[in-house]
Amino acid sequence: MKYGYYPGCSLHSTGAEYDHSLKAVCDSLKIELQEVPGWVCCGTSPAHASSHLLATALPIKNLSFAEEAGLNELVVPCAACFSRFKVSLHEISQDAKLGEEIKEIIGADYQNKVKVTHPLDLLDKVDEKAIKESIKKNLSGMKVVCYYGCLLTRPPKAMHFDDVEYPMSMDRVLEKCGATVLDWSYKTDCCGATFALTETDAVLKLTHKILENAKAVGANAIAVACPLCHANLDTRQTEIEEKYQAQYGIPVLYFSQIMGLAFGLDPKKLGMMKHLVSTEPVLANIH
């Protein structure tokens, strides 16, 4: 099965391990991803904060590229990109005048023929037998909590992704891969996202709560689906430990990396060496 693929800026830079691991996992499952020709930045928060038209036009421009390439469904892994695409589609569906204005801005007659899909939604629908047949390693020693963050499910009227307060798609996918998935209370709480640069103390407080709950339920790994969430939980963890006099050392992995480990893929190929919090304890528990 072939799907369009929009990596976005983060997956070609700071979130490269998400890109590499997702492609590797899809390849193992015989899912073909075709990168959208000529894609551009979706705008994320800067566009959203500065211009409603720009924030709407950039995602639709990318969807027009996918449409021109003959793609019917577009996989968008980054939570921020996924949010901007879904919100833009919702807004032009509710405002015909805005839709026509956007067509004029992007210089294309977008026909809204492309479905936007998150990889978790895609992988959750993969036949369990296909996943089981791909498993080469035992992940039962990995006690993981699934952190979806605040963007994947909200606002529900636009996102239409899983349950807004208690999503389960990542849990199901990782359970099929053999990981021990734990219940916890911070699945969709905000980590502070880009406020890490301007309101650092607030982000440290939010992220501290997430790490505290993960530790309290006995997690030895946190699974994420967002480059911003990964950055705050991984790169800020030492700073949080110093500020709150705590010890965590909890590796933060993309769900696709965990799937790749289960499939027996090379940890280097999955980007396991890119993390600031060591992933060695996780790798040592895989047999």
C-alpha positions as CSV (number, residue, x, y, z in Angstrom):
1,M,0.0,0.0,0.0
2,K,1.4,3.4,-1.0
3,Y,0.8,6.6,1.0
4,G,2.0,10.1,0.6
5,Y,4.5,11.2,3.2
6,Y,5.1,14.7,4.7
7,P,8.1,14.7,7.0
8,G,8.0,18.4,7.8
9,C,11.1,20.4,8.9
10,S,11.6,18.7,12.3
11,L,11.9,15.2,10.9
12,H,14.6,16.4,8.5
13,S,16.6,18.0,11.4
14,T,16.1,17.6,15.2
15,G,13.6,14.8,14.9
16,A,15.6,12.8,12.3
17,E,15.4,9.6,14.4
18,Y,11.6,9.8,14.1
19,D,11.9,10.0,10.3
20,H,14.4,7.2,10.0
21,S,12.6,4.8,12.4
22,L,9.2,5.4,11.0
23,K,10.4,4.7,7.4
24,A,12.2,1.6,8.6
25,V,9.1,0.3,10.4
26,C,6.9,1.0,7.4
27,D,9.3,-0.8,5.1
28,S,9.2,-3.8,7.4
29,L,5.4,-3.9,7.2
30,K,5.5,-3.4,3.4
31,I,3.9,0.1,3.7
32,E,5.3,2.4,1.0
33,L,5.8,6.1,1.9
34,Q,6.2,8.5,-1.0
35,E,7.6,11.9,0.1
36,V,5.6,14.8,-1.3
37,P,7.5,16.5,-4.1
38,G,8.5,20.1,-3.4
39,W,6.9,20.2,0.1
40,V,7.4,23.4,2.2
41,C,7.2,24.2,5.9
42,C,3.7,24.0,7.3
43,G,4.3,27.2,9.3
44,T,3.7,25.7,12.8
45,S,3.5,28.2,15.6
46,P,5.2,31.2,14.0
47,A,2.8,31.3,11.1
48,H,-0.2,30.6,13.4
49,A,0.9,33.5,15.7
50,S,1.5,36.0,12.9
51,S,-1.1,35.4,10.2
52,H,-4.2,33.4,10.0
53,L,-4.1,33.3,6.2
54,L,-0.4,32.2,6.1
55,A,-1.1,29.5,8.7
56,T,-4.0,28.2,6.6
57,A,-2.3,28.6,3.2
58,L,0.9,26.7,3.9
59,P,-0.7,23.3,4.9
60,I,-3.1,23.6,2.0
61,K,-0.3,24.4,-0.4
62,N,1.4,21.1,0.7
63,L,-1.9,19.2,0.2
64,S,-2.1,20.6,-3.3
65,F,1.4,19.3,-4.0
66,A,0.2,15.8,-2.8
67,E,-2.9,16.1,-4.9
68,E,-0.9,17.0,-8.0
69,A,1.3,13.9,-7.3
70,G,-1.8,11.7,-7.4
71,L,-1.7,10.9,-3.7
72,N,-5.0,10.1,-2.0
73,E,-3.8,9.9,1.6
74,L,-1.0,11.8,3.3
75,V,0.9,10.5,6.4
76,V,2.0,13.4,8.7
77,P,4.1,12.2,11.6
78,C,4.9,15.5,13.4
79,A,2.2,16.5,15.9
80,A,2.6,20.2,15.1
81,C,2.4,19.6,11.4
82,F,-0.5,17.2,11.8
83,S,-2.3,19.8,13.9
84,R,-1.8,22.6,11.3
85,F,-3.0,20.4,8.4
86,K,-6.1,19.2,10.2
87,V,-7.0,22.7,11.5
88,S,-6.6,24.2,8.1
89,L,-8.8,21.6,6.5
90,H,-11.4,22.2,9.1
91,E,-11.4,25.9,8.7
92,I,-11.8,25.9,4.9
93,S,-14.5,23.3,5.2
94,Q,-16.4,25.7,7.5
95,D,-15.7,28.9,5.5
96,A,-16.1,28.6,1.7
97,K,-14.9,32.2,1.2
98,L,-11.7,31.4,3.1
99,G,-11.3,28.3,1.0
100,E,-11.5,30.4,-2.3
101,E,-9.1,33.0,-0.9
102,I,-6.6,30.3,0.0
103,K,-6.8,28.8,-3.5
104,E,-5.9,32.2,-4.9
105,I,-3.0,32.7,-2.5
106,I,-1.4,29.3,-3.2
107,G,-2.1,29.5,-6.9
108,A,-3.7,26.1,-7.1
109,D,-7.3,24.8,-7.4
110,Y,-7.1,22.4,-4.4
111,Q,-10.0,19.9,-4.6
112,N,-9.7,18.5,-1.1
113,K,-9.1,15.0,-2.3
114,V,-6.3,14.1,0.1
115,K,-7.0,12.5,3.5
116,V,-4.6,13.5,6.3
117,T,-3.5,10.6,8.5
118,H,-1.3,10.2,11.5
119,P,1.0,7.2,11.4
120,L,-0.4,5.9,14.7
121,D,-3.9,5.8,13.1
122,L,-2.3,3.9,10.1
123,L,-0.3,1.5,12.2
124,D,-3.2,0.8,14.6
125,K,-5.1,-0.5,11.7
126,V,-2.4,-2.9,10.5
127,D,-3.4,-6.5,10.9
128,E,-2.0,-7.8,14.1
129,K,-0.7,-10.9,12.3
130,A,1.5,-8.8,10.1
131,I,3.0,-7.1,13.2
132,K,3.5,-10.4,15.0
133,E,5.3,-11.8,11.9
134,S,7.7,-8.8,12.0
135,I,8.7,-9.2,15.6
136,K,12.2,-10.5,16.2
137,K,13.0,-9.3,19.7
138,N,11.3,-9.6,23.1
139,L,10.3,-6.2,24.6
140,S,8.5,-7.5,27.7
141,G,11.2,-5.9,29.9
142,M,10.3,-2.4,28.6
143,K,7.7,-0.8,30.8
144,V,6.5,2.2,28.8
145,V,4.0,5.0,29.2
146,C,2.6,6.5,26.0
147,Y,2.7,10.3,25.9
148,Y,0.5,11.7,23.1
149,G,0.9,15.4,24.1
150,C,-1.8,18.1,23.7
151,L,-1.8,18.6,19.9
152,L,-2.8,15.2,18.5
153,T,-6.3,15.2,19.9
154,R,-7.2,18.8,20.3
155,P,-9.3,20.5,19.2
156,P,-11.4,17.4,18.7
157,K,-13.8,19.1,16.1
158,A,-10.8,19.5,13.8
159,M,-8.5,16.6,14.7
160,H,-10.8,13.6,14.7
161,F,-7.9,11.5,16.2
162,D,-8.5,8.9,18.9
163,D,-10.2,9.9,22.2
164,V,-9.5,13.5,23.1
165,E,-8.7,12.9,26.8
166,Y,-7.6,9.2,26.9
167,P,-6.2,8.1,23.5
168,M,-5.2,4.4,23.1
169,S,-3.8,4.0,19.6
170,M,-0.1,4.2,20.6
171,D,-0.8,1.9,23.6
172,R,-2.4,-0.8,21.3
173,V,0.4,-0.6,18.7
174,L,3.2,-1.0,21.3
175,E,1.3,-3.8,23.1
176,K,1.1,-5.7,19.8
177,C,4.9,-5.2,19.6
178,G,5.3,-6.9,23.0
179,A,6.1,-3.9,25.2
180,T,4.6,-3.7,28.7
181,V,2.4,-0.6,28.4
182,L,1.5,1.1,31.7
183,D,-1.6,3.1,32.6
184,W,-0.9,6.7,33.8
185,S,-2.4,10.2,34.2
186,Y,-0.5,12.4,31.8
187,K,-1.2,11.1,28.3
188,T,-2.4,14.4,26.9
189,D,-1.0,17.0,29.2
190,C,1.0,19.8,27.6
191,C,4.8,19.8,28.0
192,G,5.1,23.5,27.1
193,A,6.3,22.9,23.6
194,T,8.1,26.0,22.1
195,F,7.7,28.0,25.3
196,A,10.9,26.1,26.3
197,L,12.7,29.1,24.7
198,T,10.8,32.0,26.2
199,E,9.1,30.6,29.4
200,T,11.6,28.0,30.4
201,D,10.6,27.8,34.1
202,A,7.0,27.0,33.1
203,V,8.1,24.3,30.7
204,L,10.4,22.8,33.4
205,K,7.4,22.7,35.8
206,L,5.1,21.0,33.3
207,T,7.7,18.5,32.2
208,H,8.6,17.7,35.7
209,K,5.0,16.6,36.4
210,I,5.1,14.3,33.4
211,L,8.3,12.7,34.5
212,E,7.2,12.4,38.1
213,N,4.0,10.5,37.0
214,A,6.0,8.3,34.6
215,K,8.4,7.4,37.4
216,A,5.5,6.9,39.9
217,V,3.9,4.2,37.8
218,G,7.2,2.4,37.3
219,A,8.0,3.3,33.7
220,N,11.5,2.7,32.3
221,A,10.7,4.5,29.0
222,I,8.4,7.2,27.7
223,A,7.0,6.8,24.1
224,V,6.2,10.0,22.2
225,A,4.9,11.0,18.8
226,C,6.0,14.7,18.7
227,P,9.5,16.2,18.2
228,L,8.7,19.1,20.5
229,C,7.6,16.7,23.3
230,H,10.7,14.7,22.7
231,A,12.9,17.7,22.9
232,N,11.4,18.9,26.2
233,L,11.4,15.5,27.9
234,D,14.8,14.4,26.7
235,T,16.9,17.5,26.5
236,R,15.5,19.1,29.6
237,Q,15.6,16.1,31.8
238,T,19.0,16.8,33.5
239,E,18.0,20.4,34.1
240,I,14.7,19.3,35.7
241,E,16.6,16.8,37.9
242,E,18.8,19.6,39.1
243,K,16.0,22.1,39.7
244,Y,13.7,19.7,41.5
245,Q,16.3,17.5,43.2
246,A,15.0,14.4,41.5
247,Q,16.5,11.5,39.6
248,Y,14.8,10.1,36.5
249,G,17.1,8.9,33.8
250,I,14.0,7.8,31.8
251,P,14.8,7.4,28.0
252,V,12.3,9.2,25.8
253,L,11.7,7.2,22.5
254,Y,9.6,7.7,19.5
255,F,6.9,5.0,19.3
256,S,8.4,4.1,15.9
257,Q,11.8,3.5,17.5
258,I,10.2,1.0,20.0
259,M,8.5,-0.8,17.1
260,G,11.8,-0.9,15.2
261,L,13.5,-2.5,18.2
262,A,10.8,-5.1,18.4
263,F,11.3,-5.8,14.7
264,G,15.0,-6.4,15.3
265,L,16.2,-3.4,13.4
266,D,19.7,-1.9,14.0
267,P,19.5,0.6,16.9
268,K,21.9,2.9,15.0
269,K,19.5,2.9,12.0
270,L,16.7,3.8,14.4
271,G,18.7,6.8,15.8
272,M,19.0,5.4,19.3
273,M,22.4,7.1,19.8
274,K,21.0,10.6,19.2
275,H,19.3,10.9,22.6
276,L,20.7,12.9,25.5
277,V,19.2,10.6,28.1
278,S,21.0,7.3,27.5
279,T,19.0,4.6,25.8
280,E,21.4,1.9,26.9
281,P,19.2,0.6,29.8
282,V,16.4,0.1,27.3
283,L,18.6,-1.8,24.8
284,A,20.0,-4.0,27.6
285,N,16.5,-5.2,28.4
286,I,15.8,-6.4,24.9
287,H,16.4,-10.1,24.1
